[in-house]
Amino acid sequence: MHFTNQELFELLEEKADIYNRTSFIETDPIQIPHQFTKKEDIEIAGFLVATIAWGQRKSIINNGNKLMQIMGSSPHEFIMDFAEKSKSHSSFVHRTFNGIDCNYFFAALKNIYQKHGGLEKVFSKNINKKTIDLKEQIINFRHVFFELNHPLRTLKHISNPADNSAAKRINMYLRWMVRNDKRGVDFGLWKNISPSLLSCPLDVHSGGVARKLEILKRTQNDWKAVEELSNKLKSFNPKDPIKYDYALFGLGAFEGFNK
């Protein structure tokens, strides 16, 4: 299936416009942080639900809501008051993410807000005019996140682009926090990171559609594929390339385009 660059641009624009609307929230895990208005609540809720965002979307949303209930629907207040002796979350399970991981995630987030100025500050550290993407920011964030004594099993729940991981869930989370197009889906809360630096959240839908459209040649869903796809999307829109994540995901998840 071959498209000219102009045809690709028009298709991506059309589909991004269709799916980048508030109706998208109804079936997407982004609905969890949309329950809140306070910046810290949104970014903590978003981070936690993005972390468990693999598998069926319905299950992700159900378990995301369970996490919010554990936190008393006040994520920031819960994190700042968190004591590791608490047992209220020990039964939480989403696939391989369990109460042990939950316990460490709460402790690590408390450390980030107490010692490092919060999630935005950690992700935006050392950004300068030479920064071309957020790979180093993600790697740095992972170092900070695991600076406390941590269970080895929990390491797998924060992807590492230094090991060539596609880091799909972190890239999706960064899209939520950074993109600010006033369309009501992404939050645009973080002003210190330019949307031009974002990378595409690469999953079975976006990767499959991108390969069918021939804008991604690499067969593995890894960081090299993320760079290849994101650079191609930047050729269509250098300032906001990841708005096309909506087009790729929508074509795959809702239209079965990659089947």
KOLPAGU-68812 format. One record per residue: x, y, z of N, C-alpha, C in turn; residue number from 1; residue in one letter. Coordinates in steps of 0.001 Angstrom, whole numbers, plus 500000, padded with zeros to 6 digits. Layout:
BEGIN
[node [X,Y,Z],[X,Y,Z],[X,Y,Z],NUM,a]
...
This chain:
BEGIN
[node [500857,498810,500000],[500000,500000,500000],[500892,501237,500000],1,m]
[node [500989,501892,498850],[501923,503017,498746],[501172,504350,498663],2,h]
[node [501620,505277,499500],[501068,506636,499506],[502184,507617,499184],3,f]
[node [501844,508683,498494],[502801,509780,498367],[502883,510503,499715],4,t]
[node [503927,511309,499869],[504068,512079,501116],[502871,512981,501352],5,n]
[node [502354,513580,500290],[501196,514462,500427],[499959,513669,500855],6,q]
[node [499778,512483,500272],[498645,511636,500660],[498766,511187,502114],7,e]
[node [499986,510848,502531],[500214,510464,503930],[499883,511620,504864],8,l]
[node [500362,512794,504518],[500107,513979,505333],[498601,514218,505478],9,f]
[node [497890,514143,504375],[496442,514402,504399],[495705,513333,505213],10,e]
[node [496122,512071,505062],[495496,510986,505827],[495744,511166,507325],11,l]
[node [496990,511440,507707],[497336,511610,509118],[496622,512814,509720],12,l]
[node [496536,513897,508960],[495822,515087,509437],[494333,514777,509659],13,e]
[node [493750,514091,508695],[492312,513778,508758],[492010,512890,509965],14,e]
[node [492812,511827,510140],[492538,510879,511223],[492890,511476,512590],15,k]
[node [493938,512292,512666],[494264,512948,513935],[493118,513859,514352],16,a]
[node [492538,514545,513384],[491413,515438,513682],[490197,514650,514186],17,d]
[node [489973,513473,513618],[488821,512648,514020],[488989,512136,515449],18,i]
[node [490203,511666,515783],[490379,510984,517068],[490866,511887,518195],19,y]
[node [491488,513009,517874],[491974,513931,518907],[490832,514847,519343],20,n]
[node [489829,514236,519972],[488641,514942,520455],[488282,514401,521830],21,r]
[node [487499,515160,522561],[487188,514747,523939],[486442,513408,523997],22,t]
[node [485761,513021,522912],[485083,511719,522900],[486084,510571,523038],23,s]
[node [487353,510812,522672],[488416,509811,522785],[488622,509408,524246],24,f]
[node [488397,510360,525160],[488656,510132,526586],[487790,508999,527138],25,i]
[node [486585,508850,526608],[485604,507896,527156],[486105,506455,527166],26,e]
[node [486961,506088,526221],[487422,504696,526136],[488918,504564,526410],27,t]
[node [489566,505626,526863],[491017,505638,526995],[491444,505811,528448],28,d]
[node [492578,505224,528850],[493067,505402,530220],[493316,506858,530621],29,p]
[node [493415,507766,529655],[493611,509180,529983],[492428,509737,530779],30,i]
[node [491321,508984,530794],[490158,509438,531566],[490473,509492,533066],31,q]
[node [491438,508698,533535],[491745,508663,534972],[492316,510006,535434],32,i]
[node [493391,510515,534843],[493851,511844,535270],[492848,512957,534979],33,p]
[node [491939,512742,534031],[490921,513760,533744],[489896,513892,534875],34,h]
[node [489972,513026,535874],[489085,513157,537033],[489529,514300,537953],35,q]
[node [490728,514852,537718],[491314,515805,538662],[491559,517165,538010],36,f]
[node [491717,518177,538857],[492005,519526,538372],[493345,520057,538883],37,t]
[node [493799,519580,540026],[495066,520036,540604],[496240,519436,539819],38,k]
[node [497227,520259,539487],[498351,519817,538647],[498994,518535,539170],39,k]
[node [499328,518517,540454],[500036,517356,541011],[499165,516103,540995],40,e]
[node [497860,516262,541222],[496955,515113,541147],[496926,514538,539734],41,d]
[node [496849,515431,538741],[496791,514996,537338],[498062,514261,536953],42,i]
[node [499227,514835,537306],[500471,514216,536848],[500770,512904,537588],43,e]
[node [500389,512799,538864],[500590,511538,539599],[499616,510474,539106],44,i]
[node [498336,510828,538992],[497337,509873,538474],[497720,509418,537067],45,a]
[node [498147,510367,536248],[498554,510041,534878],[499737,509091,534843],46,g]
[node [500726,509366,535675],[501917,508522,535703],[501570,507092,536115],47,f]
[node [500752,506960,537142],[500407,505624,537636],[499571,504841,536628],48,l]
[node [498590,505494,536026],[497751,504756,535075],[498519,504462,533783],49,v]
[node [499432,505358,533386],[500270,505068,532218],[501166,503862,532490],50,a]
[node [501623,503734,533732],[502491,502615,534111],[501794,501271,533926],51,t]
[node [500500,501221,534192],[499772,499941,534062],[499038,499841,532721],52,i]
[node [499367,500718,531787],[498630,500761,530516],[499155,499729,529525],53,a]
[node [498958,498473,529879],[499143,497418,528877],[498115,496334,529148],54,w]
[node [497641,495737,528029],[496525,494800,528132],[495242,495460,527649],55,g]
[node [494107,494916,528067],[492808,495449,527635],[492560,496826,528254],56,q]
[node [492087,497738,527434],[491881,499107,527926],[490852,499156,529057],57,r]
[node [489821,498306,528965],[488796,498272,530016],[489409,497869,531355],58,k]
[node [490278,496874,531323],[490950,496417,532538],[491889,497494,533086],59,s]
[node [492597,498193,532196],[493492,499284,532607],[492689,500370,533326],60,i]
[node [491554,500732,532749],[490712,501786,533333],[490142,501341,534682],61,i]
[node [489655,500100,534754],[489123,499585,536028],[490181,499598,537117],62,n]
[node [491370,499124,536788],[492440,499087,537782],[492999,500476,538076],63,n]
[node [492963,501367,537094],[493334,502758,537345],[492404,503395,538364],64,g]
[node [491113,503111,538232],[490138,503624,539212],[490355,503014,540596],65,n]
[node [490747,501736,540637],[491056,501111,541934],[492236,501813,542606],66,k]
[node [493245,502138,541815],[494396,502869,542362],[493971,504216,542940],67,l]
[node [493080,504910,542238],[492617,506211,542739],[491832,506045,544041],68,m]
[node [491070,504953,544142],[490329,504686,545391],[491293,504420,546544],69,q]
[node [492352,503643,546274],[493384,503399,547291],[493959,504724,547793],70,i]
[node [494092,505685,546876],[494699,506974,547212],[493671,507985,547724],71,m]
[node [492465,507510,547990],[491441,508396,548531],[491052,509517,547598],72,g]
[node [491219,509274,546302],[490909,510269,545255],[491630,511602,545470],73,s]
[node [492765,511545,546182],[493644,512725,546356],[495093,512258,546193],74,s]
[node [495509,511970,544950],[496812,511340,544732],[497994,512085,545375],75,p]
[node [498047,513401,545202],[499197,514146,545731],[499224,514111,547249],76,h]
[node [498088,514338,547864],[498008,514307,549327],[498384,512911,549840],77,e]
[node [497886,511874,549184],[498204,510503,549583],[499707,510243,549496],78,f]
[node [500320,510655,548379],[501757,510434,548184],[502576,511150,549259],79,i]
[node [502227,512388,549547],[503008,513159,550521],[502858,512609,551939],80,m]
[node [501730,511956,552204],[501504,511368,553531],[501871,509886,553586],81,d]
[node [502367,509351,552469],[502552,507908,552383],[503590,507394,553379],82,f]
[node [503248,506314,554059],[504190,505596,554927],[504257,504160,554425],83,a]
[node [505441,503632,554284],[505598,502305,553678],[504948,501189,554483],84,e]
[node [504616,501478,555732],[503960,500460,556548],[502499,500283,556153],85,k]
[node [501987,501213,555373],[500577,501135,554969],[500311,499831,554209],86,s]
[node [499193,499219,554488],[498853,497951,553828],[497626,498095,552923],87,k]
[node [497118,499313,552790],[495841,499501,552093],[495906,499116,550615],88,s]
[node [497096,499036,550057],[497236,498779,548625],[497878,497428,548340],89,h]
[node [498153,496625,549387],[498976,495425,549205],[498310,494374,548314],90,s]
[node [496991,494443,548161],[496297,493448,547336],[496160,493893,545877],91,s]
[node [496658,495093,545536],[496486,495588,544166],[497287,494744,543174],92,f]
[node [496636,494379,542076],[497307,493619,541016],[496791,494094,539658],93,v]
[node [497717,494391,538752],[497363,494550,537332],[498426,493801,536544],94,h]
[node [498041,492668,536020],[498973,491798,535300],[500191,491508,536178],95,r]
[node [501401,491944,535803],[502574,491641,536643],[502890,492755,537643],96,t]
[node [502096,493812,537651],[502300,494920,538600],[501472,494613,539845],97,f]
[node [502162,494456,540999],[501433,494042,542194],[501671,494978,543383],98,n]
[node [501244,494551,544554],[501331,495387,545743],[502754,495777,546114],99,g]
[node [503723,494897,545850],[505138,495217,546126],[505573,496385,545245],100,i]
[node [505211,496320,543964],[505545,497403,543033],[504832,498695,543434],101,d]
[node [503559,498549,543778],[502735,499689,544198],[503399,500417,545371],102,c]
[node [503824,499641,546342],[504462,500177,547542],[505686,501013,547170],103,n]
[node [506516,500456,546273],[507715,501202,545886],[507358,502433,545052],104,y]
[node [506403,502318,544150],[506018,503465,543319],[505559,504636,544189],105,f]
[node [504763,504345,545217],[504309,505412,546113],[505492,506052,546832],106,f]
[node [506413,505220,547326],[507584,505739,548044],[508472,506570,547110],107,a]
[node [508670,506088,545880],[509514,506799,544920],[508893,508137,544519],108,a]
[node [507578,508158,544339],[506908,509418,544001],[507015,510403,545153],109,l]
[node [506889,509929,546384],[507054,510814,547549],[508453,511422,547542],110,k]
[node [509465,510597,547277],[510842,511067,547207],[511021,512122,546112],111,n]
[node [510382,511892,544963],[510493,512830,543839],[509876,514188,544187],112,i]
[node [508738,514177,544878],[508092,515448,545235],[508781,516123,546418],113,y]
[node [509346,515339,547326],[510012,515926,548491],[511424,516415,548184],114,q]
[node [512150,515629,547359],[513592,515899,547182],[513963,516467,545809],115,k]
[node [513072,516304,544832],[513450,516667,543459],[512501,517670,542807],116,h]
[node [511540,518190,543544],[510676,519235,542998],[509528,518747,542140],117,g]
[node [509296,517423,542092],[508140,516905,541361],[508489,516268,540023],118,g]
[node [507494,515631,539426],[507700,514885,538181],[508150,515778,537020],119,l]
[node [507520,516930,536868],[507898,517806,535740],[509359,518203,535835],120,e]
[node [509803,518546,537019],[511174,519012,537198],[512174,517914,536837],121,k]
[node [511876,516673,537234],[512790,515570,536929],[512836,515314,535420],122,v]
[node [511691,515281,534768],[511662,514998,533333],[512244,516140,532496],123,f]
[node [512204,517362,532998],[512686,518492,532194],[514111,518916,532551],124,s]
[node [514756,518187,533462],[516114,518546,533886],[517091,518474,532713],125,k]
[node [517935,519501,532610],[519019,519561,531606],[518534,519690,530160],126,n]
[node [517265,520020,529955],[516816,520282,528581],[517453,521586,528104],127,i]
[node [517974,521566,526893],[518550,522791,526310],[518279,522811,524812],128,n]
[node [518824,523787,524140],[518530,523951,522713],[519113,522830,521856],129,k]
[node [520034,522063,522411],[520624,520954,521658],[519849,519647,521846],130,k]
[node [518893,519647,522763],[518101,518440,523012],[517215,518150,521803],131,t]
[node [517345,516934,521261],[516548,516603,520070],[515346,515721,520390],132,i]
[node [515432,514969,521498],[514283,514189,521955],[514437,513979,523457],133,d]
[node [513526,513233,524033],[513500,513108,525494],[514141,511815,526001],134,l]
[node [514934,511171,525160],[515564,509913,525569],[516382,510079,526846],135,k]
[node [517271,511081,526875],[518124,511262,528057],[517296,511647,529285],136,e]
[node [516200,512385,529063],[515329,512750,530181],[514674,511503,530788],137,q]
[node [514269,510575,529931],[513647,509341,530417],[514667,508509,531194],138,i]
[node [515886,508419,530663],[516948,507661,531340],[517255,508289,532698],139,i]
[node [517367,509624,532726],[517624,510324,533991],[516478,510106,534979],140,n]
[node [515233,510196,534488],[514080,509979,535356],[514157,508593,535999],141,f]
[node [514517,507594,535207],[514581,506227,535727],[515621,506113,536845],142,r]
[node [516762,506783,536668],[517793,506789,537721],[517236,507389,539010],143,h]
[node [516563,508528,538880],[516009,509202,540055],[514932,508331,540700],144,v]
[node [514088,507740,539878],[512975,506951,540397],[513466,505774,541237],145,f]
[node [514589,505195,540829],[515083,504016,541540],[516258,504329,542464],146,f]
[node [516380,505587,542900],[517501,505909,543775],[517293,505414,545216],147,e]
[node [516049,505107,545578],[515787,504502,546888],[516062,502989,546803],148,l]
[node [516199,502367,547955],[516333,500917,547984],[515060,500296,547399],149,n]
[node [515185,499500,546344],[514002,499044,545616],[514045,497540,545347],150,h]
[node [512856,496928,545216],[512810,495508,544833],[513264,495358,543379],151,p]
[node [514076,494370,543088],[514553,494167,541718],[513396,493929,540754],152,l]
[node [512333,493290,541242],[511194,492977,540375],[510534,494236,539834],153,r]
[node [510677,495364,540547],[509978,496594,540162],[510681,497315,539008],154,t]
[node [511945,497013,538767],[512703,497696,537705],[512028,497574,536347],155,l]
[node [511379,496427,536106],[510800,496195,534768],[509615,497096,534468],156,k]
[node [509081,497772,535488],[507886,498587,535270],[508200,500025,534829],157,h]
[node [509486,500361,534762],[509895,501643,534159],[510857,501299,533024],158,i]
[node [510428,501503,531803],[511239,501117,530643],[512498,501954,530538],159,s]
[node [513504,501371,529886],[514800,502040,529775],[515236,502133,528310],160,n]
[node [515132,503317,527707],[515568,503467,526315],[517060,503187,526126],161,p]
[node [517851,503274,527213],[519277,502948,527117],[519472,501481,526756],162,a]
[node [518473,500648,527053],[518490,499229,526669],[517694,498988,525388],163,d]
[node [517406,500060,524666],[516678,500010,523388],[515194,499700,523557],164,n]
[node [514650,499895,524763],[513203,499723,524960],[512447,500860,524287],165,s]
[node [511285,500546,523737],[510461,501577,523084],[509854,502549,524086],166,a]
[node [509807,502168,525370],[509278,503036,526437],[507906,503611,526063],167,a]
[node [507048,502756,525555],[505740,503198,525051],[504937,503948,526109],168,k]
[node [504904,503408,527331],[504026,503996,528342],[504547,505344,528833],169,r]
[node [505870,505482,528924],[506426,506774,529337],[506224,507806,528229],170,i]
[node [506421,507395,526977],[506189,508336,525872],[504721,508764,525800],171,n]
[node [503816,507826,526097],[502397,508180,526129],[502128,509173,527262],172,m]
[node [502700,508912,528423],[502536,509812,529568],[503067,511205,529251],173,y]
[node [504221,511272,528606],[504791,512575,528250],[503899,513304,527247],174,l]
[node [503293,512548,526335],[502323,513180,525417],[501185,513803,526205],175,r]
[node [500658,513071,527170],[499558,513592,527989],[499935,514899,528671],176,w]
[node [501136,514934,529255],[501549,516082,530079],[501995,517281,529252],177,m]
[node [502563,517032,528065],[503252,518099,527316],[502403,518723,526213],178,v]
[node [501709,517909,525427],[500971,518465,524278],[499875,519420,524762],179,r]
[node [499819,520570,524097],[498867,521599,524524],[498201,522215,523303],180,n]
[node [497258,521461,522718],[496617,521944,521486],[495190,522428,521717],181,d]
[node [494813,522548,523001],[493500,523098,523380],[492320,522244,522898],182,k]
[node [492592,520967,522582],[491494,520110,522117],[490888,519279,523241],183,r]
[node [491442,519395,524435],[490796,518820,525603],[491152,517390,525945],184,g]
[node [492075,516779,525194],[492469,515399,525499],[493782,515422,526285],185,v]
[node [494882,515785,525622],[496150,515957,526336],[496083,517212,527203],186,d]
[node [496868,517218,528280],[496716,518262,529301],[497551,519526,529052],187,f]
[node [498734,519374,528458],[499600,520530,528257],[500004,521207,529552],188,g]
[node [500182,520421,530606],[500515,520986,531924],[501967,521410,532033],189,l]
[node [502839,520710,531326],[504282,520934,531499],[504777,521911,530440],190,w]
[node [505152,523086,530887],[505529,524154,529965],[507023,524169,529641],191,k]
[node [507816,523381,530380],[509269,523409,530198],[509760,522428,529141],192,n]
[node [508840,521677,528555],[509198,520705,527520],[508415,521043,526258],193,i]
[node [509119,521152,525145],[508450,521457,523876],[507818,520199,523287],194,s]
[node [506593,520304,522751],[505977,519151,522069],[506832,518616,520921],195,p]
[node [507714,519446,520369],[508575,519008,519265],[509564,517929,519692],196,s]
[node [509801,517803,521008],[510762,516832,521525],[510140,515461,521807],197,l]
[node [508820,515381,521751],[508137,514130,522095],[508431,513019,521085],198,l]
[node [508362,511779,521567],[508499,510608,520694],[507173,509851,520670],199,s]
[node [506947,509132,519578],[505667,508440,519406],[505568,507230,520334],200,c]
[node [504471,507103,521087],[504243,505884,521881],[504009,504713,520930],201,p]
[node [504967,503814,520866],[504933,502749,519862],[504338,501475,520452],202,l]
[node [503186,501059,519918],[502559,499818,520380],[502088,499012,519174],203,d]
[node [501328,497959,519444],[500896,497073,518365],[500055,497819,517328],204,v]
[node [499271,498806,517774],[498420,499556,516842],[499237,500558,516030],205,h]
[node [499945,501453,516713],[500683,502499,515990],[501788,501890,515134],206,s]
[node [502471,500863,515670],[503537,500230,514899],[503012,499512,513676],207,g]
[node [501919,498771,513834],[501345,498037,512708],[500853,498957,511602],208,g]
[node [500178,500030,512004],[499671,500993,511011],[500828,501707,510324],209,v]
[node [501837,502115,511106],[502979,502836,510527],[503706,501974,509494],210,a]
[node [503810,500687,509777],[504480,499799,508806],[503624,499610,507554],211,r]
[node [502333,499523,507742],[501453,499370,506574],[501473,500632,505711],212,k]
[node [501618,501779,506360],[501711,503047,505613],[503117,503294,505068],213,l]
[node [504047,502400,505428],[505446,502480,504988],[506155,503721,505514],214,e]
[node [505754,504169,506712],[506514,505257,507349],[507391,504699,508479],215,i]
[node [507352,503374,508649],[508247,502692,509581],[508700,501395,508928],216,l]
[node [510022,501270,508775],[510578,500066,508134],[511015,499034,509174],217,k]
[node [511530,499502,510302],[512068,498588,511308],[510973,497664,511838],218,r]
[node [511303,496378,511960],[510276,495391,512314],[510052,495258,513819],219,t]
[node [511095,495519,514642],[510915,495422,516101],[510342,496723,516649],220,q]
[node [509534,496596,517694],[509069,497789,518409],[510083,498124,519504],221,n]
[node [511132,498849,519123],[512175,499214,520074],[512500,500700,519910],222,d]
[node [513510,501200,520658],[513782,502637,520617],[514239,503105,519242],223,w]
[node [514961,502240,518514],[515379,502624,517156],[514158,502835,516262],224,k]
[node [513142,501986,516451],[511895,502160,515683],[511174,503437,516115],225,a]
[node [511186,503719,517410],[510580,504965,517920],[511233,506172,517251],226,v]
[node [512557,506172,517179],[513280,507295,516550],[512953,507398,515065],227,e]
[node [512927,506259,514391],[512624,506264,512951],[511231,506828,512692],228,e]
[node [510247,506339,513425],[508872,506793,513223],[508707,508249,513626],229,l]
[node [509258,508625,514771],[509101,510001,515254],[509741,510999,514298],230,s]
[node [510898,510644,513748],[511560,511533,512780],[510715,511693,511514],231,n]
[node [510056,510614,511103],[509173,510711,509926],[507979,511612,510235],232,k]
[node [507404,511458,511427],[506266,512302,511806],[506678,513768,511910],233,l]
[node [507925,514015,512320],[508424,515396,512396],[508517,516033,511009],234,k]
[node [508694,515196,509986],[508748,515761,508627],[507380,516295,508200],235,s]
[node [506303,515797,508824],[504959,516292,508538],[504587,517484,509416],236,f]
[node [505095,517500,510640],[504778,518587,511573],[505910,518699,512604],237,n]
[node [506931,519529,512327],[508095,519612,513220],[507747,520097,514634],238,p]
[node [506735,520930,514757],[506413,521507,516067],[505561,520591,516939],239,k]
[node [504749,519736,516311],[503832,518887,517081],[503667,517528,516393],240,d]
[node [504761,516775,516252],[504701,515534,515471],[503823,514453,516082],241,p]
[node [503679,514456,517409],[503038,513319,518060],[501518,513471,518109],242,i]
[node [500995,514555,517523],[499539,514580,517347],[499107,513439,516430],243,k]
[node [500032,512962,515587],[499706,511876,514668],[499641,510520,515366],244,y]
[node [500022,510462,516638],[499789,509247,517418],[498302,508917,517419],245,d]
[node [497461,509948,517471],[496006,509731,517428],[495596,509059,516128],246,y]
[node [496191,509493,515022],[495846,508921,513722],[496270,507459,513645],247,a]
[node [497519,507181,514041],[498038,505816,513953],[497280,504876,514889],248,l]
[node [497074,505329,516128],[496362,504495,517093],[494908,504287,516661],249,f]
[node [494255,505362,516250],[492850,505274,515844],[492643,504360,514654],250,g]
[node [493533,504474,513661],[493427,503609,512483],[493570,502132,512872],251,l]
[node [494437,501849,513845],[494642,500470,514271],[493584,499963,515213],252,g]
[node [493334,500716,516297],[492440,500246,517374],[490973,500304,516980],253,a]
[node [490583,501326,516217],[489173,501533,515918],[488768,501139,514505],254,f]
[node [489743,501133,513583],[489407,500843,512192],[490029,499545,511679],255,e]
[node [490887,498922,512497],[491506,497659,512088],[492339,497779,510838],256,g]
[node [492922,498951,510629],[493646,499237,509383],[494866,498345,509214],257,f]
[node [495472,497922,510327],[496726,497165,510226],[496509,495658,510139],258,n]
[node [495255,495223,509987],[494993,493777,509914],[495059,493284,508481],259,k]
